[in-house]
Each structure stands twice: as structure tokens, then as C-alpha cells.
Amino acid sequence: MGINFESTPSLKDYLNFNYSTAVNNQIATFNTAINFSGEGDFRAAKNYELGIELAYLYNSFNFSPNGGRYQLSYGVLMPTIVNYYVIDGLGYNFKFGGGLGLRFASINELKEFTQNSNNYSSVGFGILLRALGNTALGSNVYANITGDIRYDLNGTPKNNGNPIQNKIADSNVNLNSLSVGLNLGITYIF
């Protein structure tokens, strides 16, 4: 489990232009999102591991424009194939690597003042760079700290072929993002 500092410029502009009308309530360039992930790795050589990660990123925004309520939440399912260079030591190891994978994004948008709720989805791809450190807690159990940099082209989410439109900027909203993440977890080595 971890936290990501994520920049989604298209979504930020849409929310700031349309729903965050107060200057002191504008969304920043980078926002925090929660990340849940699990990974299985296979040691293919002395210093090489191949891994498959499944991560889920979630974020939400709430505003009260014109006496109503507006809520937008999104999630991105991120399966990724990761290649690692591994440095082993007594009671620890370090892994450095990167990978590629598909991205399945979904947005739920609720406009209470119009009683309108829409769900949007898209498929894209992403790139991951990672540094990971494990330190022994027991014979096969390790605590891990992971640092990630992700660049995801999540595409333009659509509902029945219709994208979210930022009419002020005259563009469709996408969830393309750049993020930096920090994860804490447990590693079990067989």
C-alpha cells in the first residue's frame, strides 16, 4: 500500500475551470492518490527477476458549486510486467527495474444539482521505473520500501462513445498522468 503524488493536467484543468470556482480551492498540479498493489516475482538468473504487478490507484474530488454538490472519483487498474536487476546481501536485497503494462481507467462523475451520474472508462498503457529495498524481519519475511515513477497514457474515458468535454478549454478530458509514489509493504521469499 502506498501514496502517489500524481499530475493529471487535463483533469485538473477541467475541474478548476468548471467546478472549483474559488481561487483558494483550485486543484494543485500534483495531488495525492492511494495505491494498493501486489506482485509476484520469479528469479530467472542470479541478478535478474521477472515480476508481474497488479496495482490499483484511486482518487476523488468534491466541490460545492452553485449550492449543489459535485463529486468525481477515478480508479486505474494497472497490471505491469516488471524486469529487475537484483543486488543480494545478508538479510537484505535491492531491486532496480522498470516495466510496461495496460491501464484500465474508470471515472464516476456525480452532479447532484442536476441529479446526473455518469460512468466513463478507457484503456491505455503505462511505463514504470522502480527502486525497491527489502530488509529481513524473519527467515523468509522482509519489510519493503518501494519508490516508483509512473507515466501513464490512460486515454480519454468515454460513456457510450461520449467523452467528458471541457467546454471552456475546448478539449476532451483524459487521465494521462505522471506520478511519483512511495509504497510500504511485506515481502515473502520462498
Buried (B, 14 or more C-beta within 10 A) or exposed (E): EBBBBBBBEBBBBBBBBBBBEEEEEEBEEBBEBBBEBEBEBEBEEEEEBBBBBBBBBEBEBEBBBEEEEBBBBBBBBBBBBBBBEBEEEEEEBBBBBBBEBEBBBBBBBBBEEEEEEBEBEBEBBBBBBBBBBBBBEEEEEBEBBBBBBBEBBBBBBBEEEEBBEBEEBEBBBBBBBBBBBEBEBEBEEE
